[in-house]
Amino acid sequence: MRLNSKWNRRGFIGTVGMIAGGILAPRKLFSLSRAAAPVSTKVNGFGHTGNPYEELGVTTPINCEGTMTYLGGSLPHPELEAVMTMAGRHFVNIHELEVAAGNRIAQMLKLPDGYSALVTCGAAAAIECGLAGILTSGDEKLIRQLPDVSGMKSEVIIQKSHRNPFDHQLRSTGIKLVEIETVDELRAAVSDRTAMMHFTNFANDAGQIKVDEWVKLARQFNVPCMNDAAADTPPVSHLWDYANMGYDLITFSGGKAIRGPQCAGLLIGRQEMVANALLNNSPHEDTIGRSQKVGKEEILGMVKALELFLNEDQDALAKEWQARLELISGEITKVPGVSTSFFVPDIANHVPHMRITWDQARISLTPEQASKTLRDSKPSIAISDGEGKLGLAMNSFMLQPGEDKIVAAQLVTLLREHSA
Ligand SMILES: *Cc1c(COP(=O)(O)O)cnc(C)c1O
């Protein structure tokens, strides 16, 4: 598989160069420029209204919850859409494109020496193919054998409090998770069966061993370690912080706050591990990752999304997001008994949030009822019921222009309707 990719790389570039330089160029039979035609196209039939969701009868809520996969993650920048359209106008060797895009991303993020990146179809896929790369070291027979791990290291160590739904992507490689809580337990758990130590970034506070100590211990035991930081940008610096800390592999979602293609993610890590991850992934067949196909559109889109994300003024955006919340707060606190407070989660969705509470003696409505009513209203508003923490919770970073005013007005109407 490795040989194949090297051959493709040289062969492909060589052929293109020969055609362009030697055969077609002097005769100028037709333009060699293959620039894409303009993106806007008149749509007939499905999509002709400009809102194909509505044509299917599917609701498109105003999003006060943030970058939730079940709501479609995030909305792409128009320049990203343009690049993804350009991507669909050419054929390309996907393995070659993956390597080139990974190199570009590593440069853009100024990753430490010896680090590279791979565009996957999401952070979950990055977890799975990253671990598969470690288990198989790029050995073709072992790659085909997964999820049967006989003859390979077969255990991944994780802190008990770091277990989460995405460790399914570790288990799906065939490994067994070994849960520990203390450093002593970790020490006792490490053996020649240990393939990797896994860290769940958002669970940093919950676990006894913190993010910086975990990687130091991994170094000490000479065990590769992964950090799942899927939803942990902003800040932008997290894209390189964990590599600089020494993590061997780090995963990010492309379709959350980075606002990349919805079905894209990033595996950042040591060059050889990243290369081995790619060998366990689509387009390579008879691999565990073949079900996680990444398209040329997503690969180019991810490069563009990162460029746009790095160039954004994050402070200005945070101010804008806070201003939207304050606009809503200003309106709803005019309703007697309603109060608001602001907070920013330390990690994961590290953006301004607002909690909305009310005196239940004056307004007879539970947060669950409020959330459900807003969801069923027109336009529909997706807003968290606060998950049992008294009051609604919302953020504003996925709101589109003008939606803050709509949210304020609908909240005021709802709260007044239930006021005594
Ligand atoms: C969202 C998320 C994932 C999965 O990311 P996708 O890009 O949707 O595949 C994995 N881990 C954590 C902690 C997440 O928040």
PDBQT file of the ligand as one rigid body, heavy atoms in Angstrom, charges set to zero:
ROOT
HETATM    1  C1  LIG A 501     -18.322  15.915  18.249  1.00  0.00    +0.000 C 
HETATM    2  C2  LIG A 501     -17.366  15.068  18.977  1.00  0.00    +0.000 A 
HETATM    3  C3  LIG A 501     -16.768  13.949  18.375  1.00  0.00    +0.000 A 
HETATM    4  C4  LIG A 501     -17.143  13.506  16.980  1.00  0.00    +0.000 C 
HETATM    5  O1  LIG A 501     -16.799  14.440  16.031  1.00  0.00    +0.000 OA
HETATM    6  P1  LIG A 501     -17.345  14.332  14.533  1.00  0.00    +0.000 P 
HETATM    7  O2  LIG A 501     -16.541  15.354  13.808  1.00  0.00    +0.000 OA
HETATM    8  O3  LIG A 501     -18.800  14.654  14.588  1.00  0.00    +0.000 OA
HETATM    9  O4  LIG A 501     -17.096  12.954  14.066  1.00  0.00    +0.000 OA
HETATM   10  C5  LIG A 501     -15.854  13.213  19.085  1.00  0.00    +0.000 A 
HETATM   11  N1  LIG A 501     -15.514  13.562  20.347  1.00  0.00    +0.000 NA
HETATM   12  C6  LIG A 501     -16.067  14.620  20.970  1.00  0.00    +0.000 A 
HETATM   13  C7  LIG A 501     -15.632  14.944  22.351  1.00  0.00    +0.000 C 
HETATM   14  C8  LIG A 501     -17.005  15.420  20.305  1.00  0.00    +0.000 A 
HETATM   15  O5  LIG A 501     -17.533  16.489  20.903  1.00  0.00    +0.000 OA
ENDROOT
TORSDOF 0
